[in-house]
Amino acid sequence: MTRGIITIATGNKRYLEMAKNLAKSLTLNMPSVSKAVITDSIDHEFHSYYDFVIPVDKGKGNGIIQKLYIYDYSPFDETIFIDVDCLVVREFNFLWTLFQNEDVSVIGRKVFSGKIWGSTIENFKAKLNIEYLLSFNGGVYYFKKNKIAEQVFNKAKTLVTSYDELGIDRHRGGINEEPLMSLAMGIFRMNSIDDERLGMYTPVNLKGTINIDVLKGKCEFVKGDTLVSPAIMHFGGGYPEAFHYRRESRKIDLVYQFKLNRSFTSSLVNIIYNSLYVPYVFIYRLIKCLIKGEKMKLKPLIPTFRFE
């Protein structure tokens, strides 16, 4: 059976650059894994980063809704989809093992009651005759090429027309694929996996700072009240514009392009980037203190965003 990673990079140039960064991080940390990208880009450079460059079908819709079609796009027998705004910090072959008995799955948990997506689980149970939903972040999906997985994805697609009727919150004015996939997986009684806080996480609800070094296989931060150490760092939201994503992407690029020593490159980039960022943050805080009368903050020295 063929196994591979797939991602989507369409529209804004920033997504295309993130796709290249993701591919480089995969090549450095999982050099034998096959990679595919679904894109509207005509940049021939993509062919040097990905084994499969798949033209996006704009007839399927724009933006996030394309994720409902990753089953149709994938050239692999077993696929792990990874959002384009992720960086792979270390190999994650353990995920293939955790997913091996599932047809379609995610990193998450079953939920049986409570509020969700602007509605309640009880509401969805009543309307769709399901026992539970899966709570997860759609930065990672796993699926096999088989009849059950095909049925799950097709069901998610049919639910698009019922999105507002079901009472699901809009995502930035559009449709969010996560509720639709969760409902479809609930209907077909799919399972999530427990990655023991080692698979994929976002910095949403971050407490403190991110301790990350993609060249040393290190990523650790406190999410809510839980210490996580993901192999796949999902920056999400505005985090790709923040300091840590930019610094780590530069490390990846230097090693990928020039085959530099990882330890040397990590130290060099840290020295340059950190030594510029720390005084920049200090001056920003000082200006806020002088102009707005806010209390001067000295920590953290390297916040994710300058205004933290």
KOLPA-93401 format. One record per residue (C-alpha): residue in three letters; x, y, z. Coordinates in steps of 0.05 Angstrom, whole numbers, padded with zeros to 5 digits, always signed. Example, Ala and Ser with C-alpha at 12.3 -4.5 7.8 and 13.67 -1.06 7.14 Angstrom:
2
REC  code    east   north      up
REC   ALA  +00246  -00090  +00156
REC   SER  +00273  -00021  +00143
END
This chain:
308
REC  code    east   north      up
REC   MET  +00000  +00000  +00000
REC   THR  +00024  +00070  -00015
REC   ARG  +00026  +00121  +00042
REC   GLY  +00033  +00195  +00035
REC   ILE  +00022  +00265  +00060
REC   ILE  -00024  +00314  +00025
REC   THR  -00037  +00388  +00035
REC   ILE  -00075  +00445  +00000
REC   ALA  -00043  +00511  -00022
REC   THR  -00088  +00557  -00062
REC   GLY  -00100  +00632  -00070
REC   ASN  -00055  +00680  -00033
REC   LYS  +00020  +00675  -00044
REC   ARG  +00031  +00666  +00031
REC   TYR  -00003  +00598  +00028
REC   LEU  +00043  +00577  -00029
REC   GLU  +00104  +00597  +00012
REC   MET  +00077  +00559  +00072
REC   ALA  +00068  +00497  +00028
REC   LYS  +00141  +00501  +00009
REC   ASN  +00161  +00508  +00082
REC   LEU  +00118  +00448  +00101
REC   ALA  +00149  +00406  +00045
REC   LYS  +00219  +00425  +00067
REC   SER  +00204  +00406  +00139
REC   LEU  +00177  +00339  +00116
REC   THR  +00238  +00326  +00073
REC   LEU  +00285  +00341  +00130
REC   ASN  +00248  +00300  +00182
REC   MET  +00214  +00245  +00141
REC   PRO  +00255  +00241  +00077
REC   SER  +00223  +00176  +00052
REC   VAL  +00151  +00198  +00056
REC   SER  +00113  +00215  -00008
REC   LYS  +00083  +00285  -00012
REC   ALA  +00026  +00315  -00052
REC   VAL  +00000  +00386  -00058
REC   ILE  -00067  +00409  -00085
REC   THR  -00056  +00478  -00115
REC   ASP  -00076  +00530  -00165
REC   SER  -00005  +00554  -00171
REC   ILE  +00034  +00548  -00237
REC   ASP  +00100  +00555  -00199
REC   HIS  +00143  +00498  -00228
REC   GLU  +00185  +00500  -00164
REC   PHE  +00130  +00460  -00130
REC   HIS  +00152  +00399  -00170
REC   SER  +00219  +00400  -00134
REC   TYR  +00184  +00399  -00066
REC   TYR  +00126  +00351  -00079
REC   ASP  +00121  +00283  -00113
REC   PHE  +00051  +00300  -00137
REC   VAL  +00027  +00369  -00157
REC   ILE  -00049  +00363  -00165
REC   PRO  -00088  +00420  -00199
REC   VAL  -00145  +00445  -00155
REC   ASP  -00215  +00439  -00183
REC   LYS  -00245  +00508  -00172
REC   GLY  -00313  +00478  -00187
REC   LYS  -00312  +00445  -00119
REC   GLY  -00311  +00513  -00084
REC   ASN  -00262  +00561  -00054
REC   GLY  -00222  +00559  +00010
REC   ILE  -00234  +00511  +00067
REC   ILE  -00289  +00473  +00032
REC   GLN  -00236  +00441  -00013
REC   LYS  -00216  +00399  +00048
REC   LEU  -00280  +00359  +00038
REC   TYR  -00250  +00334  -00027
REC   ILE  -00182  +00310  -00003
REC   TYR  -00206  +00238  -00010
REC   ASP  -00219  +00249  -00084
REC   TYR  -00153  +00285  -00095
REC   SER  -00107  +00237  -00058
REC   PRO  -00063  +00190  -00100
REC   PHE  -00047  +00147  -00039
REC   ASP  -00078  +00084  -00008
REC   GLU  -00067  +00115  +00061
REC   THR  -00065  +00190  +00070
REC   ILE  -00049  +00238  +00125
REC   PHE  -00073  +00308  +00107
REC   ILE  -00034  +00365  +00141
REC   ASP  -00056  +00438  +00139
REC   VAL  -00008  +00482  +00100
REC   ASP  +00007  +00527  +00160
REC   CYS  +00043  +00470  +00196
REC   LEU  +00116  +00453  +00205
REC   VAL  +00140  +00383  +00219
REC   VAL  +00188  +00384  +00278
REC   ARG  +00206  +00310  +00279
REC   GLU  +00183  +00245  +00247
REC   PHE  +00113  +00221  +00264
REC   ASN  +00110  +00149  +00240
REC   PHE  +00075  +00132  +00305
REC   LEU  +00013  +00165  +00277
REC   TRP  +00008  +00113  +00221
REC   THR  +00008  +00060  +00275
REC   LEU  -00045  +00096  +00317
REC   PHE  -00089  +00105  +00255
REC   GLN  -00079  +00036  +00226
REC   ASN  -00146  +00006  +00248
REC   GLU  -00187  +00067  +00226
REC   ASP  -00219  +00084  +00159
REC   VAL  -00225  +00159  +00172
REC   SER  -00198  +00190  +00235
REC   VAL  -00171  +00251  +00270
REC   ILE  -00132  +00269  +00332
REC   GLY  -00185  +00285  +00383
REC   ARG  -00239  +00256  +00428
REC   LYS  -00312  +00235  +00428
REC   VAL  -00361  +00285  +00459
REC   PHE  -00431  +00267  +00480
REC   SER  -00462  +00331  +00506
REC   GLY  -00453  +00406  +00511
REC   LYS  -00447  +00467  +00468
REC   ILE  -00411  +00464  +00402
REC   TRP  -00406  +00507  +00337
REC   GLY  -00459  +00555  +00362
REC   SER  -00508  +00498  +00375
REC   THR  -00510  +00437  +00420
REC   ILE  -00491  +00365  +00412
REC   GLU  -00561  +00346  +00435
REC   ASN  -00589  +00385  +00375
REC   PHE  -00546  +00346  +00326
REC   LYS  -00563  +00280  +00359
REC   ALA  -00637  +00294  +00350
REC   LYS  -00630  +00317  +00277
REC   LEU  -00581  +00265  +00252
REC   ASN  -00593  +00206  +00298
REC   ILE  -00521  +00202  +00322
REC   GLU  -00492  +00181  +00389
REC   TYR  -00431  +00227  +00392
REC   LEU  -00389  +00277  +00355
REC   LEU  -00314  +00281  +00348
REC   SER  -00280  +00343  +00376
REC   PHE  -00215  +00358  +00339
REC   ASN  -00174  +00408  +00301
REC   GLY  -00177  +00397  +00225
REC   GLY  -00102  +00409  +00217
REC   VAL  -00094  +00333  +00209
REC   TYR  -00140  +00281  +00177
REC   TYR  -00125  +00208  +00164
REC   PHE  -00162  +00164  +00114
REC   LYS  -00156  +00101  +00074
REC   LYS  -00178  +00094  +00002
REC   ASN  -00238  +00049  +00014
REC   LYS  -00313  +00049  +00010
REC   ILE  -00325  +00071  +00082
REC   ALA  -00279  +00131  +00077
REC   GLU  -00311  +00150  +00011
REC   GLN  -00380  +00148  +00043
REC   VAL  -00357  +00191  +00102
REC   PHE  -00329  +00245  +00057
REC   ASN  -00389  +00242  +00011
REC   LYS  -00436  +00250  +00071
REC   ALA  -00397  +00312  +00094
REC   LYS  -00406  +00342  +00024
REC   THR  -00481  +00330  +00025
REC   LEU  -00486  +00365  +00093
REC   VAL  -00460  +00430  +00062
REC   THR  -00530  +00448  +00038
REC   SER  -00557  +00438  +00110
REC   TYR  -00502  +00479  +00143
REC   ASP  -00546  +00538  +00164
REC   GLU  -00607  +00495  +00176
REC   LEU  -00567  +00454  +00226
REC   GLY  -00548  +00518  +00263
REC   ILE  -00473  +00514  +00253
REC   ASP  -00434  +00578  +00262
REC   ARG  -00402  +00608  +00200
REC   HIS  -00326  +00611  +00198
REC   ARG  -00303  +00680  +00176
REC   GLY  -00368  +00686  +00139
REC   GLY  -00359  +00619  +00104
REC   ILE  -00367  +00544  +00115
REC   ASN  -00321  +00508  +00163
REC   GLU  -00305  +00436  +00143
REC   GLU  -00292  +00412  +00215
REC   PRO  -00366  +00409  +00237
REC   LEU  -00386  +00374  +00172
REC   MET  -00331  +00322  +00178
REC   SER  -00347  +00312  +00252
REC   LEU  -00420  +00301  +00237
REC   ALA  -00405  +00254  +00180
REC   MET  -00357  +00214  +00223
REC   GLY  -00409  +00212  +00278
REC   ILE  -00461  +00185  +00229
REC   PHE  -00414  +00129  +00207
REC   ARG  -00388  +00119  +00279
REC   MET  -00316  +00133  +00263
REC   ASN  -00265  +00139  +00320
REC   SER  -00213  +00191  +00338
REC   ILE  -00144  +00173  +00366
REC   ASP  -00107  +00197  +00428
REC   ASP  -00039  +00221  +00406
REC   GLU  -00016  +00228  +00479
REC   ARG  -00002  +00302  +00465
REC   LEU  +00053  +00284  +00414
REC   GLY  +00018  +00290  +00347
REC   MET  -00008  +00358  +00325
REC   TYR  -00027  +00419  +00365
REC   THR  -00040  +00493  +00354
REC   PRO  -00018  +00549  +00401
REC   VAL  -00091  +00570  +00414
REC   ASN  -00098  +00580  +00489
REC   LEU  -00022  +00585  +00494
REC   LYS  +00004  +00599  +00564
REC   GLY  +00075  +00626  +00565
REC   THR  +00121  +00617  +00506
REC   ILE  +00135  +00566  +00452
REC   ASN  +00199  +00526  +00460
REC   ILE  +00213  +00503  +00389
REC   ASP  +00272  +00483  +00347
REC   VAL  +00255  +00446  +00283
REC   LEU  +00328  +00425  +00272
REC   LYS  +00332  +00392  +00340
REC   GLY  +00264  +00358  +00339
REC   LYS  +00240  +00402  +00396
REC   CYS  +00171  +00433  +00405
REC   GLU  +00139  +00444  +00473
REC   PHE  +00088  +00492  +00502
REC   VAL  +00031  +00496  +00551
REC   LYS  -00037  +00495  +00518
REC   GLY  -00090  +00514  +00568
REC   ASP  -00065  +00474  +00628
REC   THR  -00033  +00418  +00588
REC   LEU  +00039  +00410  +00567
REC   VAL  +00042  +00387  +00495
REC   SER  +00101  +00366  +00452
REC   PRO  +00075  +00360  +00380
REC   ALA  +00114  +00330  +00323
REC   ILE  +00070  +00372  +00277
REC   MET  +00067  +00445  +00299
REC   HIS  +00003  +00475  +00272
REC   PHE  +00013  +00550  +00275
REC   GLY  -00057  +00568  +00250
REC   GLY  -00092  +00635  +00251
REC   GLY  -00042  +00693  +00254
REC   TYR  +00015  +00651  +00281
REC   PRO  +00051  +00641  +00214
REC   GLU  +00062  +00716  +00215
REC   ALA  +00091  +00713  +00285
REC   PHE  +00163  +00707  +00307
REC   HIS  +00172  +00632  +00318
REC   TYR  +00144  +00610  +00251
REC   ARG  +00190  +00660  +00214
REC   ARG  +00251  +00640  +00253
REC   GLU  +00241  +00565  +00246
REC   SER  +00224  +00570  +00172
REC   ARG  +00290  +00605  +00161
REC   LYS  +00327  +00548  +00195
REC   ILE  +00292  +00497  +00152
REC   ASP  +00307  +00537  +00088
REC   LEU  +00382  +00543  +00103
REC   VAL  +00391  +00469  +00117
REC   TYR  +00347  +00448  +00059
REC   GLN  +00380  +00495  +00008
REC   PHE  +00452  +00494  +00030
REC   LYS  +00458  +00428  +00068
REC   LEU  +00486  +00464  +00128
REC   ASN  +00499  +00429  +00194
REC   ARG  +00435  +00429  +00235
REC   SER  +00466  +00447  +00302
REC   PHE  +00507  +00503  +00272
REC   THR  +00448  +00531  +00233
REC   SER  +00402  +00528  +00293
REC   SER  +00452  +00567  +00336
REC   LEU  +00467  +00618  +00282
REC   VAL  +00394  +00633  +00266
REC   ASN  +00376  +00637  +00339
REC   ILE  +00432  +00687  +00353
REC   ILE  +00412  +00731  +00294
REC   TYR  +00337  +00729  +00301
REC   ASN  +00334  +00730  +00377
REC   SER  +00384  +00787  +00383
REC   LEU  +00342  +00830  +00336
REC   TYR  +00274  +00811  +00363
REC   VAL  +00288  +00820  +00438
REC   PRO  +00307  +00895  +00433
REC   TYR  +00251  +00906  +00383
REC   VAL  +00200  +00879  +00433
REC   PHE  +00233  +00919  +00489
REC   ILE  +00228  +00984  +00450
REC   TYR  +00155  +00969  +00432
REC   ARG  +00139  +00958  +00505
REC   LEU  +00176  +01020  +00526
REC   ILE  +00137  +01063  +00476
REC   LYS  +00072  +01034  +00502
REC   CYS  +00095  +01049  +00573
REC   LEU  +00113  +01121  +00557
REC   ILE  +00054  +01138  +00512
REC   LYS  -00002  +01098  +00543
REC   GLY  +00024  +01095  +00614
REC   GLU  +00022  +01020  +00616
REC   LYS  +00065  +00981  +00664
REC   MET  +00132  +00962  +00633
REC   LYS  +00137  +00888  +00619
REC   LEU  +00204  +00853  +00617
REC   LYS  +00180  +00781  +00605
REC   PRO  +00175  +00740  +00565
REC   LEU  +00237  +00761  +00528
REC   ILE  +00215  +00725  +00465
REC   PRO  +00140  +00728  +00460
REC   THR  +00102  +00699  +00402
REC   PHE  +00075  +00767  +00384
REC   ARG  +00110  +00833  +00401
REC   PHE  +00048  +00860  +00438
REC   GLU  +00045  +00803  +00488
END
